[in-house]
Amino acid sequence: MAINTDVEDWAAIGSNDPGERAWLLQSPSVDTVQDLHSDRRRSGGVSSFGAVFIVVNAALGAGLLNFPAAFSMAGGVTAGVVLQMFMLVFIIGGLVILGYCSQVSNEGTYQEVVRATCGKVTGVICEVSIAVYTFGTCIAFFIVIGDQLDRLIAAMAHEPDDNSTPHWYTDRKLTIVVTAVLVILPLSIPKEIGFQKYASTLSVIGTWYVTIVIIIKYIWPGGKAPPPYIPSSSASWTAVFNAMPTICFGFQCHVSSVPVFNSMRKKEIKPWGLVVTLSMIICLFVYTGTGVCGYLTFGSNVSQDVLMSYPPDDIAVAIARAFIVVCVVTSYPILHFCGRAVIEGLWLRFQGEQVEVCVRRERRRRILQTLVWFVVTLVLALFIPDIGRVISLIGGLAACFIFVFPGLCLMQAKLSETDSRTTSWHVMMVSSVVMVTVGVFIFGLTTTNSIYQDVVN
C-alpha cells in the first residue's frame, strides 16, 4: 500500500520543493535520482530509528484486510502463524541481501540494483514485474473502495444489515466509479506527488487502528452471535500454500527498501540488518493480531475483506472503513506513479528518443498513460468480486521481489568476486540457490492455483 514511501516523511530533513518527485521507483531515464541521493547524503541521512518506521510504513497496507481469510484458507491459527514465521526468515534475508547488493553495485533503486547485478534482460523483467505488480495493486485498491464505501453509506443511511433491496446510491459499482473519477483521477494526473507524505502518515494510523479494532472486537464481541465454526486442522497439506500470496503481498516492502538503505546515515549492513529485523517483527505482530483475531471472530465464514464481516452500523468499524478508504484513495496515485515511471523508462529506452524530445512530449505521454492505466484498472475492479482474487494473482509477483530477484542478485554478486572462495562464500551461494528455488516454487504454485481457481473456474 505504501510501496513508494518518501524517506523525508520520517526524517528531520525538509524539502524546499513542495512538489518533490517520488524517487523510490524512479524511471532510469530520469537523471535526478543520483542528485537526490547525493543531497540526502550531504544532509546527514536518516537515522536507524527513522528507517524502521519507513520500512514498516512500506510494508503495512491493504493486504492487512485479507489476513483472516488467509488464516482460514491455511487451515487455522497454527498453520498461518507457522507459515508466517517460516517465510519471515527469507523476507528479512532478502532485505539484507538487497542492502548488500546495493552497496556493491552502488545503485539506489530496486530495479537498477537488479539491472546492474544481473544484467539488462533480468533488469527489464524486474521492471515489467514492478509495473504489473503496481497495476494489480491499483485494482485491489478500487475493490477495497467499493467494499467499504457501500457499507459506510448504508451505515449513514441507517439501512439494516439484511437489506435485500439496497438503494441505488449504495451500489458498489457506482461508489467505485464516482470516487475514482472525482478524486483519484485528478490526483493521478499531476507530474508531482508531494502530498504523499500526508498519505504515508495516514496509512500507518489507519492500518494500526484497524488492527486494534479487530483485536478489541474479538476480546469484547458485544453481541449474542452464535460461535463461529473454527476447523481444528487443515483440509489438506497443500491448503497451507493458499495463504502464501497474502503473506508475500503483506510483507512485500523490498522494492522500496533499496532507497531506504541508501538514505540511511550509516549505510552499513549491520545496522540495516537490525532495522529490517525490527521492522518485520512489528509487521508480524500487526498482521498476526489481525489474522488471528479476525479468524477466531468469524471462523470459516470470514470474508476476504475482514471488515465486510462486521455489521455496517458498528461505529468503531465504520471509522476503520473510513480510514481505509482515505488511505487507499491517497495511495492509488502513488502506486500509479511508480508503475507509470517504470513504463516511461522502458518506453524511452526502447524508443531511444533524445532528451529534448522526451521533455517536450512528456505531458502528452503522461496524460495518455494515466488515462489508459486508470480506465483499465477501474473496469477490471468493477467485475472482480473480491480483493482475495487480486491478491492471489499478484502475490506470486510479490514472492519474486522477496525471493527470486534478491537471490539472483546475491548469486551474481558472489560469482563476480575474485577472492578465494571460503566457507562463507559457499554458504552464500547455497542460500541464494535456496531463495531462488523457494521463490520460483511459490510463484509457480500460487499463480497456477489462482489462474485455475479464479479464472478457469
QUITAKA-V31853 format. One record per pair of residues at least 6 apart in sequence whose C-alpha atoms are under 8 Angstrom apart, sorted by the first residue. I is the first residue (numbers start at 1). J is the second residue. Records with the same first field share a line. If there is no record, write none. Layout:
# QUITAKA-V31853
I: J, J
This chain:
# QUITAKA-V31853
1: 58, 59, 60, 61, 62, 63, 137, 328, 331, 335
2: 57, 58, 59, 60, 61, 200, 203, 331, 334, 335
3: 58, 59, 253, 255, 256, 334, 335
4: 22, 24, 25, 58, 256, 334, 335, 338
5: 24, 54, 57, 58, 196, 197, 200, 256
6: 22, 23, 24, 54, 196, 197
7: 46, 51, 54, 260, 263
8: 14, 15, 197
9: 197, 200, 201
10: 50, 51, 53, 54
11: 45, 46, 47, 50
12: 46
13: 43
18: 194
19: 192, 193, 194, 195
20: 192, 193, 194
21: 191, 192, 193, 194
22: 192, 193, 194
23: 33, 36
24: 109, 255, 256, 259, 338
25: 109, 110, 111, 255, 256, 338, 341, 342
26: 33, 109, 338, 341, 342
27: 341, 342, 343, 344, 345
28: 112, 342, 345
29: 345, 348, 349
30: 345
33: 108
34: 108
37: 108, 262, 263
40: 263
41: 263, 265
44: 265
45: 263, 264, 265, 266
46: 263, 264, 265
47: 264, 265, 266
48: 264, 265, 266, 271, 272, 275
49: 275
51: 260, 261, 264, 275
52: 275, 276, 278, 279
53: 279
54: 260
55: 253, 256, 257, 260, 276, 279
56: 279, 280, 282, 283
57: 200, 203, 204
58: 253, 256
59: 250, 251, 252, 253, 283
60: 203, 204, 207, 250, 251, 283
61: 203, 207, 250
62: 141, 144, 250, 324, 328
63: 246, 249, 250, 391
64: 207, 250, 287, 290
65: 290, 304, 305, 306, 307
66: 246, 291, 304, 305, 306, 387, 388
67: 246, 247, 287, 288, 290, 291
68: 290, 291, 292, 293, 294, 295, 302, 304, 306
69: 291, 295, 300, 302, 303, 304, 305, 306
70: 80, 242, 243, 246, 291
71: 77, 79, 80, 243, 291, 292, 295
72: 295, 299, 300, 302
73: 239, 240, 242, 243
74: 80, 234, 239, 240, 241, 242, 243
75: 231, 232, 233, 234, 235, 239, 240
76: 230, 231, 232, 233, 234, 295
77: 292, 295
79: 234, 240
80: 240, 243
81: 288
83: 240, 244
84: 247, 284
88: 280
90: 402, 403, 435
91: 251, 402, 403
92: 273, 276, 277, 280
94: 254, 402, 403, 406, 407
95: 254, 257, 273, 276, 402, 406
96: 269, 272, 273, 276
97: 406, 407, 409, 410
98: 110, 113, 254, 257, 258, 406, 409
99: 257, 258, 261, 269, 272
100: 269
101: 113, 117, 409, 410, 413
102: 108, 113, 258, 262
104: 413
105: 113, 116, 117
106: 113
107: 113, 116
108: 258, 259, 262
109: 255, 256, 258, 259
110: 254, 255, 256, 257, 258, 259
111: 123, 126, 127, 255
112: 123
113: 409
114: 122, 123, 126, 405, 406, 409
115: 121, 122, 123, 124
116: 123
117: 409, 412, 413
118: 408, 409, 412
124: 346
126: 405
127: 342, 343, 346
128: 342, 343
129: 397
130: 339, 342
131: 338, 339, 340, 342, 343
132: 339
133: 394, 397, 398
134: 335, 336, 338, 339
135: 335, 336, 339, 373, 377
136: 377, 390, 391, 394
137: 335, 390, 391, 394
138: 332, 335, 336, 377
139: 377, 378, 380, 381, 390
140: 381, 387, 390, 391
141: 328, 329, 332
142: 176, 180, 377, 378, 381
143: 176, 381, 382, 384, 385, 386, 387
144: 305, 325, 328, 387
145: 175, 176, 325, 328, 329
146: 172, 173, 175, 176
147: 172, 305, 308
148: 307, 308, 321, 322, 324, 325
149: 170, 172, 175, 321, 322, 325
150: 170, 171, 172, 175
151: 170, 308, 312, 318
152: 312, 318, 321, 322
153: 169, 170
154: 160, 170, 312
155: 312, 313, 318
158: 313
161: 311, 312, 313
169: 175
173: 382
176: 378, 382
177: 378
180: 378
183: 329
184: 329, 330, 332, 333
185: 374
187: 330, 333
188: 332, 333, 334, 336, 337, 370
189: 366, 367, 370
191: 366
193: 333, 334
196: 330, 331, 334
199: 327, 330, 331
202: 323, 327
203: 323, 324, 327
206: 320, 323, 324, 327
207: 323, 324
208: 286
209: 320
210: 317, 320
211: 286, 287, 289, 290
213: 316, 317, 320
214: 290, 293, 294
215: 289, 290, 293, 294
217: 297
218: 293, 294, 296, 297
228: 296, 297, 298, 299, 300, 301
229: 298, 299, 300, 301
230: 296, 299, 300
231: 299, 300
234: 240
241: 446
242: 446
244: 395, 442, 446
245: 391, 392, 393, 394, 395, 396, 398, 399, 446
246: 391, 392, 395
247: 395
248: 395, 396, 398, 399, 402
249: 391, 394, 395, 398, 399
251: 280, 283
252: 398, 399, 401, 402
254: 401, 402
255: 401
261: 267, 272
294: 302, 306
295: 302
298: 309
302: 309
303: 309
304: 386, 387, 388
305: 386, 387, 388
307: 317, 321
310: 317
312: 318
336: 370, 373
340: 366, 369, 370
348: 358
384: 390
389: 450, 454
392: 446, 447, 450
393: 446, 447, 450, 451
394: 447
395: 443, 446, 447
396: 442, 443, 444, 446, 447
397: 443
399: 439, 442, 443
400: 439, 440, 443
402: 439
403: 435, 436, 438, 439
404: 435, 436, 437, 438, 439, 440
405: 436
406: 432, 435
407: 431, 432, 433, 434, 435, 436
408: 432, 433, 436
410: 428, 429, 432
411: 428, 429, 432, 433
414: 425, 428, 429
